[in-house]
Amino acid sequence: MAKRERRGKEREKDQEREELDERVVHLARTAKVVKGGRRFAFRATVVVGDHQGRVGVGIGKAREVPDAIRKASERAKKKMIRVSMLATTIPHEVEAKFGAAKVLLKPASPGTGVIAGGGVRAVVEVVGISDILSKSLGSDNILNVVQATFVALQSLQDFRKEAGYRGVEPKSLAPFWYKEETRG
């Protein structure tokens, strides 16, 4: 019985691995000066997502590139979050800061595409957002830009819940181009 349970869990993990899109956003070579010379190591920044609203960011450090990437992807899978989405975009404008990097994300009407640079684009695409406007402000350090984008996506709220909290009509908080599905 225990073997069957283990096999079932292994199959679930294999299916999860197959579904996830894994992107190496940045690789950095670092050097540590020691008595005998320099010791080189690598830092990998990896973004993992399922194109259906889940995303994770991980950073891995190791003496070899494959080890750094493996560690980063494992950490990214552990830190996955669910992102509030509205069709193919985000429900509202959001701005987030991480270190000296600042990221501004704005919802876009269908057909706009992903208007974003390097680190922001990688995070947004693996989430499954296909229409968004963004601007990276402040530092252009790719590690901090990716982390700021992750923080921004974490802070997104569904407009229907927000309307309930405020006691207003959901239509007043929805983007002008969004048409609510009517059941009748």
C-alpha positions, -999 to 999 in steps of 0.1 A, spaced: 0 0 0 28 24 9 45 17 -25 13 27 -44 11 60 -24 47 68 -32 42 60 -69 11 83 -70 31 111 -54 60 106 -78 36 107 -108 20 140 -94 55 155 -91 64 144 -127 32 159 -140 39 192 -122 74 193 -136 61 188 -171 36 216 -168 60 243 -155 78 267 -178 113 273 -164 134 303 -176 169 313 -166 167 351 -164 202 358 -154 236 342 -148 263 360 -129 299 350 -123 312 360 -89 347 359 -77 361 354 -42 397 364 -37 416 338 -15 452 333 -7 458 311 -38 440 334 -62 404 339 -73 376 314 -67 348 317 -92 312 308 -85 279 314 -103 245 329 -93 215 319 -113 181 337 -113 153 314 -125 116 321 -130 91 292 -130 54 294 -140 25 274 -153 10 300 -177 -22 298 -156 -16 323 -128 12 307 -108 48 319 -106 79 315 -85 113 332 -85 144 315 -72 181 323 -68 208 296 -67 245 299 -61 271 272 -68 306 266 -82 291 252 -114 264 266 -137 241 236 -138 241 232 -100 233 269 -96 204 266 -121 191 234 -104 191 251 -70 174 282 -83 146 262 -100 140 241 -69 137 273 -48 114 289 -74 91 259 -73 89 260 -35 81 298 -35 53 297 -61 24 320 -56 -10 324 -72 -15 357 -91 -49 374 -95 -56 379 -132 -84 394 -153 -87 374 -186 -53 379 -202 -41 409 -181 -39 422 -145 -70 436 -127 -55 470 -118 -23 491 -119 3 483 -94 37 497 -84 63 478 -63 98 484 -51 126 460 -42 160 474 -33 165 504 -56 145 488 -84 109 500 -90 84 484 -113 51 498 -126 26 473 -141 -6 485 -159 -34 464 -173 -38 466 -211 -68 459 -234 -68 426 -253 -45 425 -283 -19 449 -268 8 422 -261 35 422 -235 51 456 -234 79 449 -210 117 446 -208 140 417 -198 133 407 -162 97 419 -162 89 402 -195 102 368 -182 81 369 -150 49 381 -167 51 356 -196 55 325 -173 25 337 -153 3 336 -184 -3 373 -188 -4 382 -225 -16 419 -224 3 443 -201 21 476 -200 51 480 -178 79 504 -169 110 496 -150 121 526 -129 152 531 -107 179 505 -107 183 483 -138 198 454 -118 180 424 -133 179 405 -100 161 434 -82 138 441 -112 127 404 -112 121 405 -74 102 439 -77 79 423 -104 73 393 -81 63 417 -52 40 436 -76 23 405 -87 18 393 -51 0 426 -42 -26 422 -70 -62 420 -58 -94 408 -76 -116 438 -84 -148 420 -74 -134 413 -38 -122 449 -36 -156 462 -46 -171 441 -19 -148 455 7 -155 490 -4 -193 485 -7 -194 496 -43 -206 482 -76 -180 459 -92 -186 476 -125 -171 508 -111 -137 492 -104 -135 470 -136 -114 483 -165 -135 501 -192 -128 474 -218 -138 444 -196 -172 428 -202 -185 408 -173 -198 373 -183 -236 374 -179 -254 342 -171 -290 343 -181 
